[in-house]
Amino acid sequence: MSRSNSISRRDFIRLSAMGIGAAAISTGLAGCGGDSQIGVKVKYSHGVASGDPLQDKVIIWTRVTPELELKIDVQVHWEVSEDAAFTSLIHQGHMITSPERDYTVKVDIQNLLPGRTYFYRFIANEVVSPVGQMKTLPSGSVDKVKLAVFSCANYPAGFFNVYGEAAKRNDIDAVLHLGDYLYEYAMGGYATENAIQIGRAIPQDNDTELVSLSDYRKRYALYRSDEQLQGLHAKVPFICVWDDHEVANDAWRNGAENHQPEEGSFDERKMQALQAYFEWLPIRPANPDDNETIYRYFEFGDLASLYMLDTRLIGRDLQLDFASYTDPVSGSFNSAQFIADVADANRTLLGADQLLWLQQTMMVSPAKWQVLGQQVLMGRMNIPAELLRSPSKMGELVAIKLRMDAGDPTLTEEEQARVLSAVPYNLDAWDGYAYEREVIFGLVKQLDKDLIVLAGDTHNAWANNLTDRVGDAVGVELAAPSVTSPGLESYLNLGDDPVALGQAEFGFTTLINDLQYMNISQRGYLTVTLTPEKAEGEWIFVNNILSPTYSVDELKGKRMHVLPGSDHRTLVDS
């Protein structure tokens, strides 16, 4: 191996200065590498991954671990081939990784052909990584695209059987991960009650709440040690956005519910969390020196435009709180002020720059389907205010709503008011930022676009018809359940009682006008199949996350679809 072909220390410093988590660039076949650390063994304990596919480029990723955790630089060679045996190499090159980037390796493989499958691997000190498979996006006229959608994977809450099940498939073009890829809580905190018993405890060197760069890096290392997650990463390219737990619970642009003054500067904590995110995930920065901007655009030929949004960190104002509008003595609720604040035109979720980018990009998109990949529910999830105070009243309220729907003339004004006095159940979602939602809905109506919104965050499966403030249909929303995080069944203390769960699901879908489907208790993922004729969502659930032994719950699976065109912007069962 020629020394002249190796990346020099100066080149490595230049690459590092390009940005946190920056990728080396591979344009084709180059030299096979330079000097190695002879006698120093390495491992690939965290697998390989690909991500951010475009028509002509894909990011590939790995992490090398030197034996005995020696603090040395390691030169890593990469290879990309048209076949799994690596007899048809089209890319090779090398770069240096080091403790400064947590030994992660990211390469932007360029000059690829659209709609093609490629294979990749890494070699360091003669140790070869597992082989990964990646696929570029299609171009031109496209007949079909299938996406798999995930969110909310909490390691101590259970096994990643959902990832493992999806990795068995051969029909997924890309994975969309809508956030909460990891959780920042300490061992003994949220959703850790079964962790020791099932063998998913967080190791002692990382079992406190994540605050520093080292903390976040170790937590990523723990999650990426999971073989089921590794299997899915190696099989399909990921397109990711973060939500709150990649930094701290209920984060917004200047703080978070789970950040306290004694933990130091929130901005510093956020930037260290995002540094680890860009290091550990196969994502392409918006700009070389920018690791705060994550919103970006993917084009699947003439079939679909995918806009990955940041509804969490870059533009979000502080969440509203019902307690701020409730008199602590009388318990009366200041509904006029609440309504005014929710509809405030100065209140943002995306922020002005991101909203303008979305408007401008969507206006010129020729694709049949416009798909928003983002974190929180966009559908109107208004429930009777009484239900927030007294969940046990659901049965009474559902009975009144059914009578209203049937046109019962005996209903009293007081009964109707109990149902019609509705408020958003979740102010952390789009319901707490109504003005920007109406701006997006207005744009979609004006452009006559077929809109599909994808969401995560809530840990439950949902399907919503999307309507604007005057009741016009503007699109549909499909929301993915969690990989492991507990859902509404835990918050409502319903356990696994099928009768209680069924009653709750019926109650919510009855009381919330635009809600067409929900699964309140199961873990799983969502697939979205797009064709020129229709867009179909399918929810797949596993029956167990508390051990590696599981099966797919075929009986609880659900499929719904929407047809294109202004006359068909509502969901129907498939």
MISE-781449 format. One record per residue (C-alpha): residue in three letters; x, y, z. Coordinates in steps of 0.1 Angstrom, whole numbers, plus 5000, padded with zeros to 4 digits. Example, Ala and Ser with C-alpha at 12.3 -4.5 7.8 and 13.67 -1.06 7.14 Angstrom:
MISE-781449
ALA512349555078/SER513749895071/
end
This chain:
MISE-781449
MET500050005000/SER501450334989/ARG502050605016/SER501250874990/ASN497650754987/SER496950785025/ILE495051075040/SER497551295058/ARG497151435093/ARG496551775077/ASP493851635055/PHE492251475085/ILE492151805104/ARG490651965073/LEU487951695071/SER487151735108/ALA486852115105/MET484252075078/GLY481652005106/ILE480751775134/GLY479851445120/ALA481051545085/ALA481551275059/ALA484451205037/ILE483651225000/SER484050924977/THR483650984939/GLY485050654927/LEU488050424928/ALA491050564947/GLY494150424963/CYS493650124986/GLY495150295016/GLY498250375035/ASP499950265067/SER497950085094/GLN498550035131/ILE500149695128/GLY499249465156/VAL496349685169/LYS493149485164/VAL489749655159/LYS486149545162/TYR482949665145/SER480749635176/HIS478149865162/GLY477649725128/VAL477349925095/ALA474650155082/SER473650365052/GLY471450675050/ASP470250985033/PRO469950824999/LEU469551044968/GLN469450944931/ASP473250954929/LYS474650934964/VAL474250754998/ILE476050805031/ILE477650485046/TRP478650455082/THR480550245107/ARG482450265140/VAL485650095147/THR486650005182/PRO490449965189/GLU491349685213/LEU491849795249/GLU490150125239/LEU493550265229/LYS493450645221/ILE494950615186/ASP494050725151/VAL492750445129/GLN492850445091/VAL489650285076/HIS489250175041/TRP485850145024/GLU484649954994/VAL481449974974/SER480449704949/GLU477649614925/ASP477649264939/ALA477749114974/ALA480948924966/PHE482749254959/THR483949144924/SER482649464908/LEU484149744928/ILE483050094919/HIS484250284949/GLN487150254973/GLY489050494995/HIS490150565030/MET490050815058/ILE491350845093/THR489050835123/SER490050905159/PRO488750965194/GLU487751325184/ARG484951185163/ASP484350885186/TYR485850655160/THR482850685137/VAL483350675100/LYS480950845075/VAL481550845037/ASP479351015011/ILE479350774982/GLN478750974951/ASN478350924913/LEU475850634917/LEU472950534895/PRO469350594905/GLY467250304918/ARG470150064922/THR471149844950/TYR474849844961/PHE476949664987/TYR479549825010/ARG482049725037/PHE484949865057/ILE488449735064/ALA490649855092/ASN493949685101/GLU492949395079/VAL489749335098/VAL486649345076/SER483249475087/PRO479949315081/VAL478549385046/GLY475849645042/GLN473249695015/MET472150035003/LYS469850164976/THR469650494957/LEU466350674951/PRO464550624918/SER464250884891/GLY461850954863/SER458550764861/VAL458150554893/ASP455550284898/LYS455950204935/VAL457750304966/LYS457550135000/LEU458650315032/ALA458950165067/VAL458250415095/PHE459550395131/SER459750605162/CYS460350595199/ALA462750315207/ASN463650295244/TYR466350035251/PRO465549945287/ALA461749925280/GLY462149615259/PHE463749425230/PHE463949585195/ASN461849305180/VAL460149555158/TYR463349645141/GLY464249275138/GLU460949195121/ALA461249475096/ALA464849355088/LYS463349025075/ARG461649205046/ASN463049255011/ASP460549504998/ILE461449825018/ASP463050104998/ALA463950325028/VAL463350345065/LEU462050675079/HIS462950725116/LEU460851005130/GLY462751055162/ASP463350935198/TYR466050705184/LEU467250695219/TYR466150815254/GLU468151045277/TYR466750915310/ALA468750765339/MET468350395348/GLY465450385372/GLY463650655353/TYR461050645325/ALA460150295313/THR463050115330/GLU460949915355/ASN461449585337/ALA464949645325/ILE466949445350/GLN464549155350/ILE464649115312/GLY468349195308/ARG468049545293/ALA469649745320/ILE471750045311/PRO475449985321/GLN476750165351/ASP479150375332/ASN476150545314/ASP473150495338/THR472650855347/GLU470751115327/LEU472551225296/VAL474051575298/SER477551565283/LEU478951465249/SER480451155265/ASP477051055280/TYR475251085246/ARG478050895228/LYS477850605253/ARG474150585250/TYR474350565212/ALA476950295216/LEU474550095238/TYR471650125214/ARG473850045183/SER475149735201/ASP471649585196/GLU471749315169/GLN468249375156/LEU468849745151/GLN472149665134/GLY470349425111/LEU467849685099/HIS470649945094/ALA472649705073/LYS469649615052/VAL468049945043/PRO469150315042/PHE467650525070/ILE466250875066/CYS466151025101/VAL464951325120/TRP465351385157/ASP462551445182/ASP463051555219/HIS464651265236/GLU467751285215/VAL468351585237/ALA465851605265/ASN462151545271/ASP459651805257/ALA462552005242/TRP461952335224/ARG464452575209/ASN465552735242/GLY464952465267/ALA463252145277/GLU461052005305/ASN463851755314/HIS466652015316/GLN467252185350/PRO469452495358/GLU471952285377/GLU472652085346/GLY474252385330/SER473552565297/PHE470752405276/ASP472352525244/GLU475652355253/ARG473852035262/LYS471852055229/MET474952105208/GLN476751815224/ALA473751595219/LEU473551695183/GLN477251635178/ALA476751275190/TYR473651245167/PHE475551345136/GLU478451125146/TRP476350815151/LEU473750835124/PRO474250815086/ILE472851155080/ARG474151435057/PRO474451775073/ALA472452055056/ASN475752245054/PRO479252145063/ASP479352375094/ASP475752335104/ASN474552055128/GLU471352225139/THR469452225105/ILE468051885098/TYR465051965076/ARG465651845040/TYR464051705009/PHE464051364991/GLU462551304956/PHE461250954945/GLY460951034908/ASP457551174898/LEU455750964924/ALA456551134958/SER458351424974/LEU459351365010/TYR459951665032/MET461651575065/LEU460851845090/ASP462151955124/THR459152025146/ARG461252005178/LEU464352215180/ILE464952475154/GLY461852685155/ARG459552565183/ASP458152805208/LEU457652695244/GLN454652455248/LEU451452595262/ASP450252445296/PHE446652415306/ALA447652495342/SER448552845330/TYR444952915321/THR443352745351/ASP442552945383/PRO444152765412/VAL441352855436/SER438152835416/GLY439352595390/SER437852805362/PHE439452785328/ASN440253105308/SER439152965274/ALA439253305256/GLN442953355264/PHE443752995256/ILE442153005222/ALA443853335214/ASP447253195224/VAL446852875204/ALA445953075173/ASP448653345177/ALA450253415143/ASN453553475160/ARG453653135176/THR455752885156/LEU456552525155/LEU458652515124/GLY459952875125/ALA459953125096/ASP462952995077/GLN461752625077/LEU458152725068/LEU459352935039/TRP461552655027/LEU458652405028/GLN456352645009/GLN458852714982/THR459952354977/MET456352224977/MET455252484951/VAL457752354925/SER457351984933/PRO455851784903/ALA455351464923/LYS451951304928/TRP452251254965/GLN453551524990/VAL454751345021/LEU455751525054/GLY457951315076/GLN457951475110/GLN457651405147/VAL454251505162/LEU450651455154/MET449151715130/GLY445551595131/ARG442951775153/MET442851575184/ASN440251765204/ILE438551585232/PRO435851705257/ALA437551925283/GLU435751725310/LEU437651415299/LEU441051575308/ARG439751635343/SER437851305347/PRO438951015324/SER436350795340/LYS433651005323/MET434550865289/GLY431650625288/GLU429050895295/LEU430551135269/VAL430750865243/ALA427050785249/ILE426151155244/LYS428251175212/LEU426650865197/ARG423251025204/MET424451345188/ASP425651165157/ALA422250985155/GLY420351315157/ASP418651235190/PRO416051525195/THR416051465233/LEU419551585238/THR419751875262/GLU421952175256/GLU423852085287/GLU424651735274/GLN425751875240/ALA427952125257/ARG429751845276/VAL430951705243/LEU431352025222/SER433452205249/ALA436552035234/VAL440252115239/PRO443451955224/TYR444551665244/ASN448251715236/LEU449652075234/ASP453151935225/ALA451751845191/TRP450452065162/ASP447252135182/GLY449352375203/TYR450552555172/ALA447452605152/TYR448452905130/GLU451352735112/ARG449152425106/GLU446552645089/VAL449352805068/ILE450452455055/PHE446852345050/GLY446152665030/LEU449152605008/VAL448152245001/LYS444552354992/GLN445852634969/LEU448252404951/ASP445752114950/LYS448351874963/ASP447751514976/LEU449151535012/ILE450251255035/VAL451651345069/LEU453651085088/ALA454151115126/GLY455650945156/ASP456151065191/THR452950935208/HIS453950565210/ASN450550475195/ALA449250395160/TRP446850665147/ALA445150745114/ASN443551095109/ASN441751275082/LEU443251625080/THR440751915078/ASP441352285079/ARG439552525102/VAL436452545080/GLY436252165077/ASP437652115042/ALA439651785037/VAL443251865029/GLY445051525033/VAL445551235057/GLU447851145085/LEU449450815094/ALA451250775127/ALA453650505137/PRO453450315170/SER456550295191/VAL459350035189/THR459249985227/SER458050285246/PRO454850245265/GLY451650405250/LEU448350535263/GLU447550205279/SER450050285306/TYR449050645311/LEU445350535315/ASN446350235337/LEU444449995314/GLY447049715316/ASP446449445290/ASP442649405296/PRO441349365260/VAL437849495270/ALA439149815286/LEU441549875257/GLY438849825231/GLN436450055249/ALA439150325251/GLU439950295214/PHE436250315205/GLY435850605228/PHE438650815213/THR437650735177/THR434050835186/LEU434851155203/ILE437551285179/ASN435851355146/ASP438851325123/LEU440351025140/GLN439750715119/TYR441850445137/MET444050395167/ASN445850115185/ILE446250215220/SER448549945234/GLN450849755209/ARG454349815197/GLY455149795160/TYR455849995129/LEU454150135098/THR454650085061/VAL453550335035/THR453150205000/LEU452850474973/THR451650404938/PRO450150644912/GLU446750484920/LYS446750504959/ALA448750544991/GLU448350275016/GLY449450255052/GLU449849915070/TRP450449885107/ILE452349575118/PHE452449485155/VAL454549235175/ASN452949055205/ASN455949085228/ILE458849315236/LEU459849175270/SER461848885255/PRO463548815221/THR460748555215/TYR457848715197/SER455448675168/VAL453548925146/ASP450048985157/GLU448248915125/LEU444848975139/LYS445549325151/GLY447249445118/LYS445549725100/ARG445549865065/MET444050195052/HIS444450385020/VAL443650715003/LEU443150784966/PRO444651084948/GLY442551384938/SER440551644956/ASP437451414958/HIS439351144977/ARG441351305005/THR439951085033/LEU441050745046/VAL439150415039/ASP439850065051/SER441749845026/
end
